[in-house]
Amino acid sequence: MTLALLAIALILPLIWFLVPLALRRLQVRHLARLCANRRAIILTYDDGPSSEVTAALADLLAQHNVCASFFVIGSRAEANPGLVARLLADGHEIGDSTQSHLNAWKTWPLAAVRDIRAGRQTLTRIGVPPGQFRPPYGKTTPATLLDLLANRETPAFWTIDTRDSWESPRTTAEVLDMIEHQDGGVVLMHDFAFAPRGAAGHRHAAHVLQMTAAIIDFAAKRNFTLLRLGDLAVVESKTSLQPLRSER
């Protein structure tokens, strides 16, 4: 009995953490393959919206007729409904990233699921349909995955992390090298006001805007296609892409 209990105690944590991690790695490989097949770059922005970054970013993307994917935090979307409405009107994709950005690996399962549901309810209330879900910090558990499955939401990971929220972010040159090496990719950036580990305020905003402009310019020069994350699934199913403004 003691050995059986010990075995269970060892196996359950492995299932709880390793199974979602393995599923994440499979999806990342899948996304990388889809991007490489189409030579696609997906610009994604997490943890906004914020008046300090999102508005200027929307202006930049509109200037170049590019659409991106924004994974918003429910509480920040509630505080900036005008920005959410503008992103939708401009053709950007908006996905859910919970109500308060709880790390599922550091939160009791019920609390993590409640945070996901609260974020989903917030976005529905302000007119954003459910679809793509980006797990905070990229962390999921069987409990959170089951909730997503029940609500037909898809975990949306990334293949290239710019580390713009880190103390030592990747340089623009490093990110462009990664895109070229992978023949495209899903690029992670953040449009929140303050990076918890990196440059804060205007320095973070300037970094994200500069990085975005450089990627757009690189895509045009190297014949990459800029898409939203949800468009990859449309490509894979061999149906027509929903038109982007840059293709109109």
C-alpha positions as CSV (number, residue, x, y, z in Angstrom):
1,M,0.0,0.0,0.0
2,T,2.8,2.4,0.9
3,L,4.6,1.7,-2.4
4,A,1.4,2.2,-4.3
5,L,0.7,5.5,-2.7
6,L,4.3,6.6,-3.3
7,A,4.0,5.6,-7.0
8,I,0.7,7.6,-7.3
9,A,2.4,10.6,-5.6
10,L,5.2,10.5,-8.2
11,I,3.1,9.8,-11.3
12,L,0.3,12.4,-10.8
13,P,2.7,15.4,-10.9
14,L,4.3,14.0,-14.0
15,I,0.9,13.7,-15.7
16,W,-0.2,17.1,-14.4
17,F,2.9,19.0,-15.8
18,L,4.5,16.8,-18.4
19,V,1.4,16.0,-20.5
20,P,0.5,19.7,-21.1
21,L,4.2,20.4,-21.8
22,A,4.4,17.6,-24.3
23,L,1.2,18.9,-26.0
24,R,2.6,22.4,-26.1
25,R,5.8,21.2,-27.8
26,L,3.7,19.3,-30.4
27,Q,1.7,22.4,-31.2
28,V,4.8,24.6,-31.4
29,R,6.3,22.2,-34.0
30,H,2.9,22.2,-35.8
31,L,2.8,26.0,-35.9
32,A,6.4,26.2,-37.1
33,R,5.6,23.8,-39.9
34,L,2.6,25.7,-41.0
35,C,4.5,29.0,-41.0
36,A,7.4,27.5,-42.9
37,N,5.1,26.0,-45.5
38,R,3.5,29.4,-46.2
39,R,6.6,31.5,-45.3
40,A,4.3,33.3,-42.9
41,I,5.0,35.6,-40.0
42,I,2.4,36.0,-37.3
43,L,2.7,39.1,-35.2
44,T,1.2,38.4,-31.7
45,Y,1.0,40.8,-28.8
46,D,0.1,39.7,-25.2
47,D,-1.2,41.2,-22.0
48,G,-2.7,44.4,-23.2
49,P,-4.4,46.5,-24.2
50,S,-2.7,49.6,-22.9
51,S,-3.0,53.2,-23.9
52,E,0.8,53.5,-23.7
53,V,1.5,50.9,-26.3
54,T,-1.5,49.5,-28.1
55,A,-2.8,52.8,-29.6
56,A,0.6,53.6,-31.2
57,L,1.0,50.0,-32.3
58,A,-2.5,50.0,-34.0
59,D,-1.4,53.2,-35.8
60,L,1.8,51.5,-37.0
61,L,0.0,48.4,-38.2
62,A,-2.6,50.5,-40.0
63,Q,0.1,52.5,-41.7
64,H,1.4,49.3,-43.3
65,N,-1.9,47.6,-43.8
66,V,-1.0,44.7,-41.6
67,C,-3.2,42.7,-39.3
68,A,-2.0,40.9,-36.1
69,S,-3.2,38.8,-33.2
70,F,-3.7,40.4,-29.8
71,F,-4.2,38.2,-26.7
72,V,-5.7,40.5,-24.1
73,I,-6.1,40.3,-20.4
74,G,-9.8,40.7,-19.4
75,S,-9.3,43.3,-16.7
76,R,-7.2,45.5,-19.1
77,A,-9.7,45.0,-21.9
78,E,-12.5,46.2,-19.6
79,A,-10.4,49.3,-18.8
80,N,-9.8,50.0,-22.5
81,P,-12.9,49.0,-24.4
82,G,-12.3,51.7,-27.0
83,L,-8.9,50.1,-27.9
84,V,-10.5,46.7,-28.2
85,A,-13.2,48.1,-30.5
86,R,-10.6,49.7,-32.6
87,L,-8.5,46.5,-32.9
88,L,-11.6,44.6,-34.1
89,A,-12.6,47.4,-36.5
90,D,-9.1,47.3,-38.0
91,G,-9.3,43.6,-38.7
92,H,-7.0,42.3,-36.0
93,E,-7.7,39.0,-34.2
94,I,-8.4,39.2,-30.5
95,G,-7.8,36.2,-28.3
96,D,-8.2,35.6,-24.5
97,S,-5.4,35.4,-22.0
98,T,-7.5,35.1,-18.8
99,Q,-9.0,37.8,-16.6
100,S,-5.9,38.5,-14.4
101,H,-3.0,36.5,-16.0
102,L,-2.7,33.8,-13.4
103,N,0.1,31.2,-13.9
104,A,-1.7,27.9,-14.1
105,W,1.4,26.1,-12.6
106,K,1.4,28.3,-9.6
107,T,-2.4,28.5,-9.0
108,W,-4.9,26.1,-7.5
109,P,-6.7,24.3,-10.4
110,L,-10.1,25.7,-9.6
111,A,-8.8,29.3,-9.3
112,A,-6.9,28.9,-12.7
113,V,-10.1,27.7,-14.4
114,R,-12.1,30.5,-12.9
115,D,-9.6,33.0,-14.2
116,I,-9.9,31.6,-17.7
117,R,-13.7,31.7,-17.5
118,A,-13.8,35.2,-16.2
119,G,-11.6,36.4,-19.0
120,R,-13.8,34.6,-21.6
121,Q,-16.9,36.2,-20.1
122,T,-15.4,39.6,-20.1
123,L,-14.5,39.4,-23.8
124,T,-17.9,38.1,-24.7
125,R,-19.5,41.0,-22.8
126,I,-17.5,43.6,-24.8
127,G,-18.2,41.9,-28.1
128,V,-15.2,39.6,-28.7
129,P,-16.1,36.1,-29.8
130,P,-14.3,33.2,-28.2
131,G,-11.6,31.3,-30.2
132,Q,-7.9,31.5,-29.6
133,F,-6.5,31.3,-26.0
134,R,-3.0,32.1,-25.0
135,P,-2.0,30.6,-21.7
136,P,-0.3,33.1,-19.4
137,Y,3.5,32.2,-19.4
138,G,2.6,29.4,-21.8
139,K,1.5,27.2,-18.8
140,T,-1.4,24.8,-18.9
141,T,-2.6,21.9,-16.8
142,P,-5.1,19.1,-17.5
143,A,-7.8,21.2,-15.7
144,T,-7.2,24.3,-17.9
145,L,-7.0,22.2,-21.1
146,L,-10.3,20.4,-20.3
147,D,-12.0,23.8,-19.8
148,L,-10.6,25.0,-23.1
149,L,-11.8,21.9,-24.8
150,A,-15.3,22.2,-23.3
151,N,-15.5,25.7,-24.6
152,R,-14.0,25.1,-28.0
153,E,-11.0,27.4,-27.4
154,T,-7.6,26.5,-28.9
155,P,-4.4,27.0,-26.9
156,A,-2.3,29.4,-29.0
157,F,1.5,29.3,-28.4
158,W,4.4,30.9,-30.2
159,T,7.5,29.8,-32.0
160,I,9.7,32.9,-31.5
161,D,10.0,34.7,-28.2
162,T,11.4,38.2,-28.6
163,R,11.8,38.3,-24.8
164,D,10.7,42.0,-24.9
165,S,9.5,41.6,-21.3
166,W,12.8,40.3,-20.0
167,E,15.7,42.2,-18.5
168,S,17.8,41.2,-21.5
169,P,15.5,41.1,-24.5
170,R,16.5,39.7,-27.9
171,T,17.8,42.3,-30.3
172,T,16.0,43.0,-33.5
173,A,18.8,41.4,-35.5
174,E,18.5,38.2,-33.4
175,V,14.7,38.0,-33.9
176,L,15.1,38.5,-37.7
177,D,17.7,35.8,-37.8
178,M,15.3,33.4,-36.1
179,I,12.5,34.3,-38.5
180,E,14.8,33.7,-41.5
181,H,16.2,30.4,-40.0
182,Q,12.7,29.1,-39.4
183,D,11.2,30.4,-42.6
184,G,8.7,32.4,-40.6
185,G,7.1,31.9,-37.3
186,V,4.7,33.1,-34.6
187,V,6.4,36.0,-32.9
188,L,5.6,36.9,-29.3
189,M,5.7,40.5,-28.1
190,H,3.8,42.4,-25.5
191,D,1.7,45.6,-25.6
192,F,1.3,46.2,-21.9
193,A,2.5,49.4,-20.4
194,F,5.2,48.1,-18.1
195,A,7.5,45.1,-18.6
196,P,7.8,43.4,-15.2
197,R,11.3,42.2,-15.8
198,G,12.5,44.5,-18.6
199,A,12.3,48.1,-19.8
200,A,9.4,50.0,-18.5
201,G,7.2,52.8,-19.8
202,H,8.3,54.5,-23.0
203,R,11.4,52.4,-23.4
204,H,9.3,49.2,-23.7
205,A,6.9,50.9,-26.0
206,A,9.7,52.1,-28.2
207,H,11.3,48.7,-28.3
208,V,8.0,46.9,-29.4
209,L,7.3,49.5,-32.0
210,Q,10.8,49.4,-33.4
211,M,10.7,45.6,-33.5
212,T,7.4,45.5,-35.2
213,A,8.4,48.0,-37.9
214,A,11.6,46.0,-38.5
215,I,9.7,42.7,-38.9
216,I,7.2,44.3,-41.3
217,D,10.0,45.8,-43.4
218,F,11.9,42.4,-43.3
219,A,8.7,40.6,-44.4
220,A,8.3,42.8,-47.4
221,K,11.9,42.6,-48.5
222,R,12.2,38.8,-48.0
223,N,8.8,37.8,-49.5
224,F,7.2,36.7,-46.2
225,T,3.4,36.8,-45.7
226,L,2.0,38.5,-42.6
227,L,-1.0,36.7,-41.2
228,R,-3.1,36.4,-38.1
229,L,-2.7,33.3,-36.1
230,G,-6.2,32.1,-36.8
231,D,-5.6,32.3,-40.5
232,L,-3.1,29.4,-40.3
233,A,-5.9,27.0,-39.5
234,V,-7.8,28.2,-42.5
235,V,-4.7,27.6,-44.7
236,E,-4.3,24.1,-43.3
237,S,-7.9,23.2,-44.0
238,K,-7.3,24.3,-47.7
239,T,-10.1,26.8,-47.7
240,S,-9.9,30.4,-48.7
241,L,-8.1,32.8,-46.4
242,Q,-10.3,35.4,-44.8
243,P,-9.0,38.6,-46.6
244,L,-6.6,40.7,-44.7
245,R,-6.5,44.4,-45.3
246,S,-3.0,44.0,-46.9
247,E,-4.6,41.7,-49.5
248,R,-7.6,43.8,-50.4
